[in-house]
Structure formats: structure tokens, C-alpha cells
């Protein structure tokens, strides 16, 4: 672990170049072990970050099943997680928010007679009590692969789910007994549904496919990513993103200096091709590097994992993408449709959608998967629609 002292050093260094006076959220991802080290870390950051409006700690719990934790080489157990979370109570502040990450692995206990149960009785009871307490501000519930065959899931009647404080069982008929990969996907979906229903019944709102929060406690960090706002990547493996809005605000000189700093002042042939849309005639295509750079609308970079290479300007960046307007729109559409906000100007994305997208949306709306207003050009996924996100989006977008 990098340690609180180094995190504070990094923040102090960042503050030399950027004002953090109005920092909306400091978000840190952690494991729930070693326990005492985590408490010391949180305490130090809390003390340093009193000036910040929000400090968000996200702990990777993954599961409350000891077999799953062991299989995934997690250095924690169910009882250890319980003790850790109880020990967090003294560190809660008005500006401190806790998030827990869970993963639906689709591994149930076989009770016989085709009945499966998630986790042990004590683990399931603890999860329900924890959610009901509202001590945790938000939950992230992920799947190994989110409903890959999707729409047919809602046509199946073989699996029924029953959730309450006493029950976490799935009753299945003999034809649904796990035998192959598709059955495994069923069980992953079932576990996701069980975990999801518990948090939603206790007032946690689904603000993104995998994220649930109490009112007013969703992640600002996540929102910035999903809405493709600008962010700066500092340190190994960190990602950068700069969008068209910022690039267009720069003068030619500022823009050239920025691109030169990033090592892309000379647009390569492949990059130049990506900047030329199919609708351009030859006279409208960029004729030189400056004109080509003005066509860049989306820049994403990921720093190297290697610390030694990170300090070398020529080796710092491991992945570099320069994409055109169409690629930007596809990415933006994919990300914003994951959220409860949805699209507020669908007309903006007409060029990337299939020709019969309106008929598809009308069909999805009848099935209760989307909310679609053709006059206002708004589109959002319903709760059920979020569960089959992959199928809906891949049907709508023209690749």
C-alpha cells in the first residue's frame, strides 16, 4: 500500500499547480486489510482532508463467502470483514462516505431438492443488517460478465427469485440445474438480482448499472467518468482524458503546446485517417498537422505500470488513443446510457445509430426496458433495461 503519507505528499504537490479549494470529492479505493493499517490510513486522510467537501473510501469486499474469498486469493474472511466494518464506525464523519464493492460470482450452496442458497445464514443476515443500517453510503455490485445473452433472460420462467431478511434462495427446476456456461450466467444474474434487491428495498437508488447509493451520496468521481468530463492521470497506471470542449477553448498556440507535451504534435498517418470522416470531401480534409490537430475531439491516455518508466517522458504513456467525432459519440453514448440520467439529446447521436433505431426504441419501450420521448429526444433505461444493457446498446449502435 502506498500509505497515507505519500497520498498527502501527492495532494500537496498537485495543489502547487491546481487549486483544490473547491475539490468536490477525494475518492480512494482500498482493500479491507491489513485492518489496523487501514484504520490508520483512513484516520490520517480524514485529518488531512477536513477541508474537503467529500472523502469517499471504496473498499473491495467482493463476497461474504469464505470459499469464494479463498479461491480469489483475498486476504480476508467473513468474520474478518465483519470486524473490519464494525471497527470503521469511529472514522465516519459528515464529509466521509463509505462504499463497498461486491461481485456476483454465481456460486450458491446446494441445499438439495433443486434449491440453492447464497452464502451462509450468518453472512446473509449480516448483509441484510448492514444494508438496513445505512452505515454504508453506497454499494457497487458487479458481475463477472453482465447478462451477456440478456433479453432472453426475461423470457425464461424456470428461475424464480425470492428475497427477504430470512431468504436468499433460488428455486430451480431440474432443467435449470447448472451444467454449462449459460447456466453459470443464470446463477451470476440470480446473485446480482438478490444483492441488488436488498439494497433497493432499503432506499439505495440505482444511479448506474452497477452502482447504488442513498439519496445525495452517489460518487462524483464516477459521474465525471461516465459523462466524459476532463480528468488528469497522475502516477503509474493512471488514466487521462481530455474532451473536445476543453481542446476547443484553447488557442492554436496553447493547443500545439499541449499536443507537443503529449508527444502527438505530429499526427501519424493512421491517426490522420481516423480524423477524416466519411462525409468529408477531399477539399474539406485537413491539409496539415495543425488542421489535423483541430479535428481531434477525444484524447485518452493510460500511464505505464512500471515506476522506472513513469519518470521517463518518452516511456510514461503505455496506451494512447486519438479518436474522431464518431468514436467520441459512440463512447459517450455507451457511457451515459449506463446511468440513470440517460441521454437528454438523442438527436445528437443519430449518426451512430442504426437506421431503424426509432422502431427498436418503441419496441423496447413496450417491453418496459426503456423510457423514450420522441418529441423531447430523451432516452433512459428502466431498471430492467439496465439489466440487459449490452443487448439494447449493441442493437442500437451502428458499428
MOTA-V702523 format. One record per backbone hydrogen bond with DSSP energy under -0.5 kcal/mol. NH is the residue of the N-H (numbers start at 1). CO is the residue of the C=O. E is the energy in kcal/mol with one decimal. If there is no record, write none. Layout:
BEGIN
NH/CO/E, NH/CO/E
END
This chain:
BEGIN
7/3/-1.8, 8/4/-2.6, 9/5/-2.0, 10/6/-2.5, 11/7/-2.4, 12/8/-2.4, 13/9/-2.2, 14/10/-2.7, 15/11/-2.0, 16/13/-1.1, 17/14/-1.6, 18/14/-2.4, 23/20/-1.7, 26/54/-2.6, 27/25/-0.6, 28/56/-3.0, 30/58/-3.0, 32/60/-0.5, 38/34/-2.4, 39/35/-2.2, 40/36/-2.3, 41/37/-2.3, 42/38/-2.8, 43/39/-2.5, 44/40/-2.2, 45/41/-2.5, 46/42/-2.7, 47/43/-2.1, 48/44/-2.4, 49/45/-3.1, 50/47/-0.9, 51/48/-0.6, 52/49/-1.7, 53/23/-1.1, 55/95/-3.2, 56/26/-3.3, 57/55/-0.6, 57/97/-2.7, 58/28/-2.8, 58/56/-0.5, 59/57/-0.6, 59/99/-2.9, 60/30/-2.4, 61/59/-1.4, 61/101/-1.1, 62/101/-3.0, 63/61/-2.2, 66/64/-0.6, 69/65/-2.4, 70/66/-2.4, 71/67/-2.4, 72/68/-1.9, 73/70/-1.7, 74/69/-3.0, 76/74/-1.0, 81/77/-2.7, 82/78/-2.3, 83/79/-2.5, 84/80/-2.3, 85/81/-2.6, 86/82/-2.3, 87/83/-2.0, 88/84/-0.7, 88/85/-0.7, 89/86/-1.0, 91/88/-2.1, 92/89/-1.5, 96/93/-1.2, 97/55/-2.9, 99/57/-2.9, 100/138/-1.6, 101/59/-2.7, 102/100/-0.5, 102/140/-3.3, 103/62/-2.7, 104/142/-3.6, 105/103/-1.0, 108/106/-0.6, 109/117/-3.6, 111/109/-0.7, 111/115/-2.9, 112/115/-0.6, 115/112/-1.4, 116/170/-1.9, 117/109/-2.5, 118/168/-1.5, 124/120/-2.6, 125/121/-2.3, 126/122/-2.2, 127/123/-2.4, 128/124/-2.0, 129/125/-2.4, 130/126/-3.0, 131/127/-2.3, 132/128/-2.4, 133/129/-1.7, 134/130/-0.7, 134/131/-1.1, 135/130/-0.7, 137/98/-1.3, 138/98/-1.5, 139/212/-2.9, 140/100/-2.9, 141/139/-0.5, 141/210/-2.9, 142/102/-2.8, 142/140/-0.6, 144/104/-1.1, 147/145/-1.1, 150/147/-0.5, 152/149/-1.1, 153/150/-3.9, 154/150/-0.5, 154/151/-1.1, 155/152/-1.0, 156/152/-0.8, 156/153/-0.7, 160/158/-0.5, 160/171/-1.4, 162/169/-1.3, 164/167/-2.0, 170/116/-2.1, 171/160/-1.2, 172/114/-2.0, 172/170/-0.5, 173/158/-0.8, 176/173/-1.8, 177/174/-1.2, 184/180/-1.7, 185/181/-2.1, 186/182/-2.0, 187/183/-2.0, 188/184/-2.3, 189/185/-2.5, 190/186/-2.5, 191/187/-2.6, 192/188/-2.4, 193/189/-2.4, 194/190/-2.2, 195/191/-2.5, 196/192/-2.7, 197/193/-2.4, 198/194/-1.5, 199/195/-1.5, 200/196/-2.4, 201/197/-2.3, 202/198/-0.8, 203/200/-1.6, 204/199/-2.3, 205/213/-3.3, 207/205/-1.0, 207/211/-1.5, 208/211/-1.3, 209/338/-1.6, 211/208/-1.4, 212/139/-2.9, 213/205/-2.2, 214/137/-2.3, 217/214/-2.3, 223/219/-1.4, 224/220/-2.2, 225/221/-1.5, 226/222/-2.7, 227/223/-2.1, 228/225/-1.2, 229/224/-2.4, 231/241/-2.3, 234/232/-0.6, 237/304/-1.7, 238/235/-1.5, 240/301/-3.1, 241/231/-2.8, 242/299/-2.2, 244/297/-1.0, 246/243/-0.6, 247/243/-1.9, 248/244/-2.9, 249/245/-0.7, 249/246/-0.9, 250/246/-0.7, 250/247/-0.9, 255/251/-2.9, 256/252/-2.5, 257/253/-2.1, 258/254/-2.2, 259/255/-2.6, 260/256/-2.4, 261/257/-2.3, 262/258/-1.7, 263/260/-1.1, 264/259/-3.0, 267/265/-0.8, 272/268/-2.9, 273/269/-2.1, 274/270/-1.5, 275/271/-1.0, 275/272/-0.6, 276/273/-1.1, 277/275/-0.7, 280/277/-1.5, 284/281/-1.4, 285/281/-0.8, 285/282/-0.5, 292/288/-2.5, 293/289/-2.7, 294/290/-1.7, 295/291/-0.7, 295/292/-1.2, 296/293/-1.1, 297/323/-1.3, 298/323/-0.9, 299/242/-2.0, 300/321/-1.8, 301/240/-1.4, 302/319/-2.4, 303/238/-3.2, 304/316/-3.3, 310/306/-1.7, 311/307/-0.9, 311/308/-0.6, 312/309/-1.7, 313/311/-0.6, 315/312/-1.5, 316/312/-1.3, 318/302/-2.6, 318/316/-0.5, 319/302/-1.8, 321/300/-2.6, 323/298/-1.8, 328/324/-2.3, 329/325/-2.4, 330/326/-2.3, 331/327/-2.3, 332/328/-2.7, 333/329/-2.7, 334/330/-2.6, 335/331/-2.3, 336/332/-2.7, 337/333/-1.8, 338/335/-1.2, 339/336/-1.3, 340/207/-1.6, 342/336/-0.8, 343/379/-3.0, 346/377/-3.2, 348/345/-1.5, 349/346/-1.9, 350/347/-1.5, 352/349/-1.8, 353/349/-0.6, 353/350/-0.9, 354/396/-2.9, 357/354/-1.6, 360/356/-2.0, 361/357/-2.7, 362/358/-2.1, 363/359/-1.9, 364/360/-2.7, 365/361/-2.5, 366/362/-1.9, 367/363/-1.5, 368/365/-1.3, 369/364/-2.7, 370/364/-0.7, 371/380/-3.0, 372/370/-0.5, 373/378/-2.2, 374/372/-0.6, 377/373/-1.4, 378/373/-1.4, 379/343/-2.3, 380/371/-2.0, 382/369/-2.1, 386/382/-2.4, 387/383/-1.1, 388/384/-0.7, 388/385/-0.9, 389/386/-1.3, 392/388/-1.9, 393/389/-2.7, 394/390/-2.3, 395/391/-1.7, 396/392/-1.5, 397/393/-2.3, 398/352/-3.2, 399/397/-0.8
END
